[in-house]
Amino acid sequence: MAAEDPFKKLWSGDEPPARGGPYEYKGVRFNLSAAPGRQGWRFQAFGEQPMEFGSWEEAGPAIHETCMVISKKRAARREI
């Protein structure tokens, strides 16, 4: 039986995750908070610039993709 994807476990169902953290996905630790001055989400991986999204439908896939890119970037740095 394959291991369950932790991203799907955190964000399964109709409700987005609780704001806060730290969360970890693909080796990338991050926090989620309310976007300042508007409804939405602010995502910030440790050591990276924050990103803001207007809805969870927008944020969820973007966070997944961003964590994948950061993870690969960090792995490449370790190989040098």
N, C-alpha and C positions, 0 to 999 in steps of 0.2 A: 504494500500500500504506500503510495507516494505521500510525502510530508505535505501538510496543508500550508498553503501560501499565507504568511502572516498578514499581508496586506488585505486579502479577502476576509480574513478572520476579524481584523480591526474594523473593516468597513462593509460588512455584509448586511443585507437587509435594506430597508428604506431610509433609515436614519444615518446621518453622517456621524463620525466619531465625536467624542467630547473634545472641546477645545482644551489645550493644555499640552501635556507631554512630560518628559520627552517620549516620543515614539521612535521605533527603529524599524527600518525596512531596507532590505538588501545591504545591510551594514551601514546605512546612513541614518544618523540620529537627527531628529528634528522636532520642532514645536509647532503647534497650530494655535492660532489666536484669531480673534475678531479683527477684520480689516479696519483700520482706523477711519472714522468718519463715515462709514457706510456699512451696509450689511454685506457680509461676505467672509472670506477666509484669508488669513495671512499665514503663509508657510515659510519657515526659515530652517534650513538645514544648518547644523553647526559648521561654522567656517565659510558659509556662503551668504550671498545677498538675499534678502527676503523677497518673496513673490506674493502678489495679491490676486485673488480671484473673486468674482462676483457671486458665484454659486458653487455648491458642492459638486454639481454635475460637471462643471468646468474644472474644479480643483482636483477631484479624485484622479482622473486620468493624467492630468499634468503632473501631479505629485509622483505618481507611479513612474512616468517617463523621466522626470527630473532625478529621482533617486537612482534609476538605472544609469543615467549619464554620469552622475556624480560618482557612483560606485566604480564604474569603468575608468573614469578619470583618476580616481585615487589609486586604483590598482595599477594603472600605467605608471604613476609616480613612484610607487613602491618598487617597480621593476628596474628603474633607472639607477 
